[in-house]
Amino acid sequence: MVQLSDVLKAIGPNASIVFAAWIFMGFLQQRYDAAFDRYQQAVGDYRSNGHETGRADNLKAQVLAYRRRCRLMSRASLLGLVAAILLITSLVFGALDVLVPQSATITACGTATAIGGFVLVIIAALIVIAEGRIVRRQIDDELRDVSILAEEAGGGV
């Protein structure tokens, strides 16, 4: 007869992977929330229509960049959530493997969900890298319509 302690021994050490996935999900959500807040602020600023042409063009570029960042981080957050679900599911298959040992189906499903979860975490991290590149450009673009600051920050922006 299988004991609960056997099941917990099978999944316990691997539970840290799930906790790490949830922490990663929190990180992704924070980045998404920050990008969305800035997007809303930039759109509100653009709507005010009290800007000279150079500033209006810069704001338009910023709004579009924030929109792109929001879309990227929304995708990354969704992938992170699916990754966490797959990793939790792999733990369930680990417990089932203790209850029904030597089952090829359980082994295959557990392996597939674990690998799928890890692959999605990597893809979500790559999306964060792409979003980070947009942030770097936004830092430079922020000064585009303030020529004196642009010059002091390193010449032409």
Residue pairs with C-beta under 8 A, 6 or more apart in sequence:
2 98
2 99
6 98
7 95
7 98
7 99
10 94
10 95
10 97
10 98
11 91
11 94
11 95
14 90
14 91
14 94
15 91
17 87
18 84
18 87
18 88
18 91
21 80
21 83
21 84
21 87
21 88
21 117
21 121
22 84
24 80
24 83
24 84
24 121
24 124
24 125
25 77
25 80
25 81
25 84
28 73
28 76
28 77
28 80
28 124
28 128
29 77
31 73
31 76
31 128
31 131
32 70
32 73
32 74
32 76
32 77
35 66
35 69
35 70
35 73
35 131
36 70
36 73
38 66
39 63
39 66
39 67
39 69
39 70
42 59
42 62
42 63
42 66
43 63
45 59
46 56
46 59
46 60
46 63
49 56
51 59
54 144
54 145
55 145
57 145
58 141
58 142
58 144
58 145
61 141
61 144
62 138
62 141
62 142
65 134
65 137
65 138
65 141
66 138
68 134
69 131
69 134
69 135
72 127
72 130
72 131
72 134
73 127
73 128
73 131
75 127
76 124
76 127
76 128
76 131
77 124
79 120
79 121
79 123
79 124
79 127
80 120
80 121
80 124
82 120
83 116
83 117
83 118
83 119
83 120
83 121
83 124
84 117
85 117
86 113
86 114
86 116
86 117
86 120
87 113
87 114
87 117
87 118
89 113
89 117
90 110
90 111
90 113
90 114
90 117
93 106
93 107
93 109
93 110
93 113
94 110
96 103
96 106
96 110
97 103
97 106
97 107
97 110
100 106
140 153
140 157
141 157
143 149
143 150
143 153
143 157
144 150
144 157
150 156
150 157
